[in-house]
Amino acid sequence: MMKTIRTLFLVVVSCACGESIAADRALKDSPRTVVDFNFDWQFGLQEFADSDVLRHDSRSQPALVNDRQGIDWTPVTLPHDWSIRESYRQENTAASTGFLPGGIGWYRKTFSLPESDRGRSIRIEFDGVYYKSDVWINEHHLGFRPSGYSSFSYDLTPHLRFGSKPNRITVRVDHSAYVDSRWYTGSGIYRNVRLVKTSPVNVPQWGVQITTPQVTSSFADIHVTTEVVGEEEAVDPASIAGDENDGIEVETRVIDANGVITESVQAEMKDGLYESQLRVLNPSRWSVDSPNLSSLITTIRQNGIVVDRVETQFGIRTFEFDADKGFSLNGVPMKIKGVNLHHDAGALGAAVPKSVWEYRVGKLKSIGVNAIRMSHNPHSVELMDVCDQMGMLVMDEFFDEWDRPKVKSLRYIGDQGAKDLNEARGYSECFERWAERDLKDLIRRDFNHPSVIMWSIGNEIEWTFPAYSKAFAMLNPDAVESKTIPVFDPSIVKPVFDQVSGGDDPLAKIAKQLSAWVKEVDTSRPVTCGSVRPSLAAVSGYLDAVDVAGFNYRAECYDAAHETYPEMKIIGSENWGAYSEWKNVLDRDFVSGMFAWTGFAYLGEAGPWPRKGLNLSFFDYAGFKTPRGHFFECLWKDEPKVYMVTTPSAESEYSFSQEDGWQFEMQMRDPPFWGALRKWEWYRVNEHWDYQPDQDIIVQVYTNCDEAELFLNNKSLGKQALADFPDDHVIKWLVPYAAGELTVKGYAENGVHAGVHSRHER
């Protein structure tokens, strides 16, 4: 039996400024041992589901059959995504999940523990297993976790063997429902696994929470809450009878970004937890430009002996969302220049090393991105750490669907479009039973990341509640999606919505419950969502449940929403990667920023065959910058830049005449994609200069310079001002092709040469 230990929480800090703490940073003398548990596993893929269906309720414990019939065991190292290692195929796969198979996978590992570990508390931590995992230790069933994105752990202690007797851990992963998502998920134990050995008295997983409620340039107040657990017999009975500290002391030290010990206070117990307030002088604050990280070293002593020590990284910073002024970080107003990001990495699938995330986040920062929306589920611990270390703001999101499933595309059938599965099995199956635990576990896991500035409880949930679209059509019968400004007047909208919904909207009820669960764990960050029907969500109670209203592809609603609901805090939670989207943000102080779709190309949400993913991004699957990425770099960075692309006039969406000037005609790429909307796709452009002699070519130049001048074989074709192209921010020339070198030069204010870009014939 485990219980919370009543202890005295002490914060003791040396006053010796500049004292070396290298040994403490490495925690070399800690009795806590963290073992990389990724090696020496075996994997077997079971083609069909078990005949003995596993149940997951209080009445049954799934039995383990060690000798799985028909399975070929193969040595693997974790993290491991078995789907990406299989061949792409059309049968028993889905367009939504990238034409890669699912199945049922088995993992097993045999390991030994020394006798010296007897008496220690030992748990296994999984960062993510997709999907529906069961775990056994020595044939004892530890538990079931349906979510493929949640991090979780199990206590192994009561079931372990020591010395010469080996232990076997077995994991069953059920991803037989391969159409369970709208994007590629991966399959298997695709994130890291650890074995954690501690004293019976210890800080449990995610047991330390740190906030910075007040921060100025001269000081920062740090609030720390620590949970301590342990076996009942670990406490000296005499101490319970009256000893003030129960034989347990908890010592906490704060080390700033420069490695200097800074402050000490005495803490008090409140409601079974230990709280302390520390004041740090002249703090090195965390920001997107200077991501300074501090450390909290927590040491537990029992009767003077160190029994546990943990290090928790955090950042000192403040932020605010304002209904009129938008977003500010550390008191400085700034626009959120964000991208959405799925959790795969192209050919690597879902098992992504930290170095790849470092590479990708570095690429995003190089073009001015300062924020990531984790679409549409919890991402890896490594990516969260990278965002802290490299200075990237985070919208942390959990749900793409609640208790009602979204449409998934099984396959595409020629020009007939997609065959959809409205009832494809996904997270909606387990939402009612698991939503609270999964949501709270995400918040507890990511609580101390300074990069996290908001929690998102849902993405485009209105699509699964028909009352929203039905009421919208009644109120706006001639509306053109993403163009027409809908009716926002609540005196008109609410009666219609109440008529359609019967005055009882389950979506709003669920949203309020989810938001309440968030607030039970964290009140330091706002709750948000990605709404696609904000005019309806504003009267239904949905947007009342969140602190910041996220608008998905609804920039046309910004002004009407702000005028109708002046207290509403607004952000573009999902936006086309188009100039108009950024201009709508830039021109409005009250819009905090935007998250473009997407930062990197991703697998899934695909079709028709053989299209396996979507390259609608700033960087492609391998990390090469796309023309769209070059364009947004010109919008989001101050360093002078010019970049040039070309298109034959006959194929371009642009046309030019002396009478009408430059005209734009929206076109679709073949085969048909995204219905009648074109904005996900970029312009038809080539990154070369190689055509037929005298062929009319439209040259497009992306730049943040005031003017650009085009040269063909050192002959000037004229200088043009960016201000003369206000609609799309693209300077254009119509040029007859000639072999040689095409060069563009950018000029900053007062005609100062600021950049050059050239192309040659191939």
Steps between C-alpha positions, in 0.01 A plus 500: 500500500630841401423824676613860498769560760448797728836673494665829576599670173830685532663718238870530578731693270865588533587868490824446314433666169671324212540176697551206269211256505615265224466196724149600604397575143601151396329368815784251533432433865126453452351172620260531207607297196352559155572216256468535122262210436494522120738214424476120466132473412340245271211583271241288323217607272172315530308525176152435641324585826495256791221249517488560875403868499663697780265678737588810693267538793499433872360151453784348302877499477631422151697179502839482332589218265879502488538278198318696230423266211611605154713795609857541383697684768757754384750699712413871506617814673246752620354740404346280230228577246412179321263659244767717334719189460228326301433560130247754380191324370137557408343196665422513873633854522345845479563831326460676833786312659734507200433159341705322766371198693410461866458165668571355843858515624665319788813615684688308765820548695683287756712676760664430835524707816775474761418407858600853596182625332281303737309743718508780243197640322528420128270629226498496121418818308365502143503830311253372241361174359268500201231362547304320776788354696494223761807443717595193704792437736572135577151413369332752733285748310607854594243696304344618179541838332292575189643839403795470268636843597486492880808450716449260790679276750444182702636392837689173451616462862261233635556264206877507446764230543860565607833330468514203263126501425430700181198723440297524183297801397249460217307767312209441264417786262168490318498719191274272300262793447729661243245768399490648849643845417500772235881491471786254535538378855765230493471171687678354799721621784603800294628718785759444772477260794679533837541293813506722810637367829447699820466467872147418618486865609527702181369770273261326260485554124407865428501568877657849483311802367660843457339832411633856476201713608690830516801590289675833450844596377622522861338194659288192440271320742506124451229277641583130548261217583651158575332165551672234710380139515625189673412173665324534832764304688770738371403754763625464856189451720659719767513789259128467425428528873638849522830565327446813289686380192398130510864411435468638145656819367461637149773736392461706184763705322447730205782548253467777245591488133863587584537214748485725807301409812269790562246488785360306797171493693317279747189324369170391652274202442159568347246228421760224502739681266803715575501857380774758504557850369846595382619841387773508237680828449593631154351197325611383156161475339392241245396638162492393137825689437674409829362166622669508840423191706540463874500183710328395819689231694273318745667279762309277744668388822365241739661511844784701348565257214437604140228272359409684179621788287348635178578788268222697332568755229281807467504851363431835665254690284158664488255536215156646440217486249302824479168554320622828350879478492556135414792298637800613703797306640684641803299818455610550138227490232568250224313320226487123515651376172404138531466180302302184552704183524410131487709253695659297218826580319445370149698186426576456872132459579397572858818375672686831483838557674560823690768603250240509224278727707800723567563517127136573419446762769825664391370515144173655615678761710724586206200638310354689798260245648462550876217259589372148434151363538531131587242372253279339614631290786777485763843490337823347627687601814807561284320754281370680809855517636629634169237775502619601849866490403469681166232755588176390333156580642257208515126451475467161670201312359333171577176432316407484132172332587297458816222247544398517134736376226618712210487381143806305392583431135536130428618546143463719195325363192617687192314819426211396725688624803529334838314211652444616855445309821278704730526245778867407472630393838718757670542683830123565516461137608678562829433872552239470773708265713849639437475869408547637851802284580665552161450876507624541856800275434599717204483814713694342786764369258552834323428730794857624551578574135535878465427465129138400571275808500155340455311172512270413210202276578381444146553539127204578272264311730195676355523281189379204710199686647254561212308780675786740429509457123121481473450822693779667303329415170169634624658827612730540197325326207718656228830487686821412319719300739795702636389815317156609616490674837230309690232652720646556848220692674412273795138624504465347153737204526400353836127447430585312180764288673265422788232402252735257324669362813191495717670741737726226634841483334712199605810650339495799735444272800800284413716806435417642843588168663831473313591857590414433865730196499780715362449759775512228765863441402617836363362851543813672371424452130190572289282238335433527128348307210495502121150616406358484146162652584587790732174689433310199637756399763474849650130449587501126573731527801793333324718812488389593852679183613838619370720798585634562149283441193690321227368555146577233238495653150261773611698823455192659345340476845768694692341846478141387553597287799702780659226756446226271632701352788762763596622291796576199282871414463567380145774304329524333160536139612523360148558710189584466135861576421395803299593868514137599562498294820807674639377845392174439684705434814753777449235767447311416820659551840226293663593182306785333688647321202453200273600137448554417132419158359770359511862530604617170347347260249338204672375149427133420476189707425594388153378356172432420232745213477799522484492833686596408857521836672460876470772746406310821579778631712795730557738201484461169318536153651881513492525855635559690176343845499204536265411818306233564761769476768714756315198730469415488871865551589467836323192577712626378835869600505663841484823395330486617135408219263402452136391171346389434145275236338378466142197365310408483130228756441269235351512301825497784750211624709627849423444682173608844380367747248569868441130579546430304820844459651560190714200270554467185709271209421470229766572158357509146630771246450399169347378262623227684691609569854337669801173553318450854372760656727842585370673676786682198641689466174776745407529679166609303193870582509834351397832552672699507176570711189478258208232540232450527124653803321273807513241311710308749719601443863353663806770571755385531861721655766446458874674765706488718809703769322330820390593451135634229271675520165506214247799431272526259208860442399598819684238708316252673727133419436386770739467578867166460680373591847349242732237754601357478148393139564289535817259213431746211500839650598659349188693714248449375144653535154396354163823394325570323168734212580865522396778266610743635752478649847192653657578711806291705739642761736320639802531856622417622847389851588690779319608259226760310705579162342376236743494159330540300179369171359589342165386209281672341202380275221543131582 
